Amino acid sequence: MAKLYLIPTPIGNLEDITLRALRLLREADVILAEDTRTSSVLLKHYDIQGHLMAHHKFNEHASSVAVAERIEAGQNVVLISDAGTPGISDPGFLLVRTCVERGIEVECLPGATAFVPALVQSGFPCDRFCFEGFLPQKKGRQKRLQQLSGEPRSIVFYESPYRVVKCLEQLAEVFGAERRVAVSRELTKKFEETVRGTLSEVIAHFKAKPPKGEFVIVLAGEGDRYNKTEEEEDDE
């Protein structure tokens, strides 16, 4: 029986893809891509000649039913995003829900996603965490930050290089300039970097060194030991 496969793609280094992912991409009847131009680079690199179709946030409402009908007709469909795992701050949810509602089998392969390496190498607790992805750009942004002000777990955000300094400044306003943060950029790429320190220190770093690349911000939770005084730790 045909399926919908969600296949993670490398977030930078093209070697970060599994053998099973490559096999399924070669065998697929249709490959849905967030940006066909971006995905063509990966497919060409591995000499994969697939029927490529666009599936992105601007057409996913209209295309989800049509894609489900293709699968019901016996076609195996693969969904990939520009980088990382489909559905994680990328299109995918609506298509998955449509398939589930129609009784179509859905399978997601394990693989690359940017927040996992950023969180693990942050130095903050990662047994439990809060993933926020991209904050609302305007409406609801401050309200969401205020809702997170007492969050005890490590908090993960995605941000573009054009807004990362402003985002860090907003975090400092809500969580305090001394809250610890780890900011990773260009993960798996040649110029990968993680900057750690207080929010005020990291803001100063990126004001002196203009940010470039894709960013993951990991903010220490309120309960993290970095945010406690020696007296508070002794009390525990």
C-alpha positions in Angstrom: 0.0 0.0 0.0 1.3 3.4 -0.9 2.5 5.8 1.8 3.4 9.4 2.6 7.1 9.5 3.7 8.5 12.5 5.5 12.2 12.6 4.9 14.6 14.9 6.8 17.2 16.5 4.6 20.7 17.9 5.7 20.7 21.3 7.4 24.0 22.2 5.8 26.4 19.3 5.2 25.1 17.2 2.4 26.6 14.1 3.9 24.1 14.2 6.8 21.4 12.1 5.1 20.6 8.4 5.7 21.0 5.5 3.2 17.3 4.7 3.6 16.4 8.3 2.9 18.3 8.2 -0.4 16.7 4.9 -1.4 13.2 6.2 -0.7 13.9 9.4 -2.7 15.0 7.3 -5.6 12.0 5.0 -5.4 9.4 7.7 -4.9 6.7 8.4 -7.5 6.5 12.1 -6.4 8.9 14.2 -4.3 7.2 17.2 -2.7 9.6 20.0 -1.9 9.3 23.3 -0.1 11.5 25.0 -2.7 12.2 22.9 -5.8 15.3 25.0 -6.6 16.8 24.3 -3.2 15.9 20.6 -3.2 17.3 20.2 -6.7 20.8 20.8 -5.4 20.5 17.9 -3.0 18.9 15.6 -5.5 21.4 16.4 -8.2 24.3 15.8 -5.8 23.0 12.3 -5.3 22.0 11.8 -8.9 18.3 11.4 -8.0 15.9 11.8 -10.9 12.5 12.3 -9.3 9.2 13.9 -10.2 9.5 17.1 -8.2 6.5 19.2 -7.1 6.2 22.3 -4.9 4.5 22.0 -1.5 4.9 25.1 0.6 3.0 27.3 3.1 1.3 29.2 0.2 -0.2 26.2 -1.5 -0.4 23.4 1.1 -4.1 24.0 1.9 -5.0 23.5 -1.8 -2.5 20.7 -2.5 -2.9 18.4 0.5 -6.1 16.8 -0.8 -4.7 16.3 -4.3 -1.5 14.7 -2.8 -3.6 12.4 -0.7 -5.6 11.3 -3.8 -2.3 10.5 -5.5 -1.3 8.2 -2.6 -4.8 6.6 -2.6 -4.2 5.9 -6.3 -1.1 4.0 -5.5 1.7 6.5 -5.7 4.4 6.7 -3.0 4.9 10.3 -2.1 7.9 11.8 -0.3 7.8 15.2 1.5 11.1 17.1 2.1 11.8 20.6 3.3 14.6 22.9 2.4 16.5 21.7 5.4 15.7 19.5 8.4 12.6 17.6 9.2 9.3 18.4 7.5 6.7 19.8 9.9 9.3 21.3 12.3 8.9 25.0 11.6 8.3 24.0 8.0 5.2 22.8 5.9 4.0 19.3 6.6 1.4 19.3 9.3 -1.6 19.9 7.1 -0.6 17.2 4.7 0.0 14.7 7.5 -3.3 15.4 9.1 -5.1 15.1 5.8 -3.5 11.7 5.2 -4.3 10.5 8.7 -7.9 11.5 8.4 -8.2 9.6 5.1 -6.6 6.5 6.6 -3.3 6.8 4.6 -0.2 5.5 6.3 2.4 8.1 7.2 6.0 7.3 8.0 8.6 9.9 9.2 12.3 8.9 9.0 14.7 10.0 11.7 17.3 12.5 10.7 18.5 16.1 10.7 16.9 18.9 12.6 18.7 22.1 13.7 17.4 22.4 17.3 18.8 19.0 18.5 22.5 19.7 18.1 22.1 23.3 19.2 20.3 22.2 22.4 22.7 19.3 23.2 25.8 21.4 22.8 24.4 24.4 24.6 25.5 23.2 28.0 21.9 23.6 29.4 19.7 20.7 30.5 18.3 18.8 27.5 16.4 16.0 29.2 13.3 18.3 29.1 13.0 21.4 27.0 10.5 23.8 25.5 10.7 24.2 21.7 9.2 27.5 20.4 10.5 27.6 16.8 10.0 31.0 15.3 8.3 33.5 17.5 5.4 35.6 16.0 7.1 38.4 14.1 4.7 41.1 15.3 1.3 40.4 16.8 1.5 38.2 19.9 5.3 38.2 20.2 5.6 40.1 23.5 2.6 38.2 24.9 4.3 34.8 24.1 7.6 35.9 25.7 5.7 37.0 28.8 4.0 33.6 29.0 7.5 31.9 28.9 9.0 34.2 31.6 8.6 31.6 34.3 9.5 28.5 32.1 11.8 26.3 34.1 13.0 24.2 31.1 15.6 25.2 28.5 13.8 27.1 25.7 14.7 26.8 22.0 14.0 29.5 19.4 14.7 29.8 15.7 15.6 33.2 14.3 16.8 34.8 11.1 20.1 36.7 11.0 18.2 39.9 10.3 16.3 39.8 13.6 18.6 37.9 15.9 20.0 40.9 17.7 16.5 42.4 18.2 15.3 39.0 19.4 18.1 38.7 22.0 17.4 42.3 23.2 13.7 41.4 23.6 14.7 38.2 25.6 16.9 40.4 27.8 14.0 42.7 28.5 11.7 39.8 29.6 14.2 37.3 31.1 16.9 39.7 32.4 20.2 40.6 30.8 22.1 38.1 33.0 20.1 35.1 31.8 22.4 32.6 30.1 22.1 31.8 26.5 23.8 29.8 23.8 23.4 30.9 20.2 24.4 28.5 17.4 24.7 29.4 13.7 25.5 27.7 10.5 25.2 24.2 12.1 27.1 21.5 10.3 28.6 24.0 7.9 32.2 25.3 7.5 31.7 28.4 9.7 29.6 26.7 12.4 29.8 28.7 15.7 28.2 28.6 19.1 28.4 31.7 21.3 27.7 31.2 25.0 27.3 33.8 27.8 24.7 36.1 29.3 22.2 37.7 27.1 24.1 41.0 27.5 27.4 39.4 26.5 26.0 37.6 23.5 24.2 40.8 22.3 27.4 42.7 22.5 29.2 39.9 20.5 26.7 40.0 17.6 26.6 43.8 17.6 30.4 43.8 17.1 30.2 40.9 14.6 27.2 41.2 12.4 25.2 37.9 12.4 25.2 35.7 9.3 23.6 32.4 8.6 20.7 30.5 10.2 20.4 30.8 14.0 19.2 28.6 16.9 18.9 30.3 20.3 18.9 28.2 23.4 17.9 30.1 26.5 18.5 28.7 30.0 15.3 28.0 31.9 14.4 29.8 35.1 15.3 26.7 37.1 18.8 26.2 35.6 21.7 26.4 38.0 23.4 29.2 36.0 20.6 31.5 37.0 20.9 30.8 40.8 23.0 32.4 43.4 25.3 30.2 45.6 22.9 30.7 48.5 19.9 29.4 46.5 21.9 26.3 45.4 23.0 25.6 49.0 19.3 25.8 50.1 18.5 22.9 47.7 
